[in-house]
């Protein structure tokens, strides 16, 4: 797993971001047929044998992380950082961000990855990713109750309220 503090340092100086989140991330990856029985669950109605990676399974996180890194190999740490099923694209130009986004979406389409549209954010000047607010100046924690968290929530509320028009 990447060390997030190191990852955030490589983002310093970037000014444009997008964040993408897989839809039911772990479930998009198949369990090897030979391993399926290991994860079987006995219920009142019988045995359920999963065919998809289960969140919380032994080595599930490492498997998904390494698989996603391989899928995005040429972009990984070259404009794209990955934390399991959360992707953060970063550049220092609007044009570069659009080109990077096209490349990422092409890979998602080619590999059959589904993204959660409710959690995907585009053309950001600061991004909330892995519990941190990321911007060109660095990153700040967003732990509930912390000052950066309260400021971030207030900014989001102001942005959201400007979307409503009341005559």
N, C-alpha and C positions, 0 to 999 in steps of 0.2 A: 504494500500500500504506500502511496506517496506520502511524504511528510508535508502536511498542509502549509506550515510556515515557510518551508522552502519553495513550495509551489507559488504562494502568494508573493514572495520576493521576485520571482521571475515575471510577474505581472506588472511590476512597477514601471511606470512610464507609458503603459498602454492607456488608451483613451476611449476605446469603443469595445462594447461587449455584447454577447448574446449568451443566454443560458437555456439549455435544453434538458428535458427530463424524459427518460423512457417511460412508457405506459406499462405499469406492472413489470418493472425491469427484470427481476430475477426470472419471472415466468416466460420470458422470451428466449430463454436458453434451455435446450434439452439436456436431460440427464442421460448419460451413457446407458444403454440398455442393460449392461452388466451390473450397473450400480442401482438400478431402479428398485430392486427388491430390498436393498438396505434401508431405503427411506419409506418402506411400506408402513401404513398406519392401520392398526386394528380398531375398528369401530363396532358399534352394536349391529350395524347393517352388513358388516363384512370387512374385508381387507381392501384398503385403498392404496394403490401403487402409483405414485406420481410419475409423470413423464417429463416434468419441467423442474428446473432448479428451485429448491425451496429456500426462502429466506430463513436464516438461522441454522441451516444445515452445515455440517462440518466442511470447512473449506469452500463454502458457497461464495463468500465474499471474495476470496482470493481467485477463485475460478472466474467469476463474472468480471472482476477488475482486469485480470490478465487477458481475457477474451476480448473485452471492449478495447483495451490498449492495442491488441493485435489488429482489430478491425480498422482502427483509425491510425495505424502505425506511422504513416508519413506525416500526419498532422499532429500527433501526440507530442506535446511540449514544443510545438512549432506553430503556435497560434491556438492550440486546443489543449486544455487540461481536463482530466477525467477523474471523477471520484465515483466509482462503481457504476451507477446508471445516470449520473449527473454530469453534463458536459458544459464547459465554459469556454467560449470562443473569445479571443482577445486580439486586438491589433491597435495600431496607432493612427489608422485612417478609416474613414467611412467606406471607401472603395475596397480596401483590404478586408474589411469585415464582411461586406457583401460577397466577395469572392470566396472567403473562408466558409461562410454559411452555405453557399452553393455546393462547395466540395463536401462539407459534412452531410448535407441533406442527400446528396448523390450516394454517398456511402451508406447512409441509413436505408435508402430505397433499395440499393443493390443487395444489402445484407438482410433486408426484410425487417428492420427494426422499426417499431412503432413508437412515436413520441406522444406525450401527453400534452395536447394543445392548451390545457388550462395552466400548465406549469412552464410553458416555453415563453421566454421573453426575448425581444429583439431590439436592436439598436439602443443599447443602454449606455449611459455615461458613467453609471456605477451599478454594480450588480450585487444582488444578494445571492451568495453561493456558499454552500456548506457552512451555514451559520455565521458568515462574515459578510460585511459590506466591502466590496472590492472597488477601488478606483485607481486612477493614475498615481495618486499619492501613496498608495499602499492599501492596507486593510484595517478594518476595525471589527471588534467582536460585536455580536448582536445578542448577547445573553439577555434574557428578559430582566428588565430593571436597570440595565446599564445605560449610560448616557447615549452612546451611539445607537443603541436599540431604540430608545425613546425618540431620538431625532429621526431615525429612519422611519419609524412608524408614523410620526407626524408628517414627514414628507410624503409618504404613501397616501395618507388620509387627505392631504391637500391635493395631491394629483388626482385621486379618485373623486373627490368632491367637484373638481373642475370639469368632470365628464357629465355632470348633470346640469340641466337647464330648467330653471323654474320661472315661468313667466310672471 
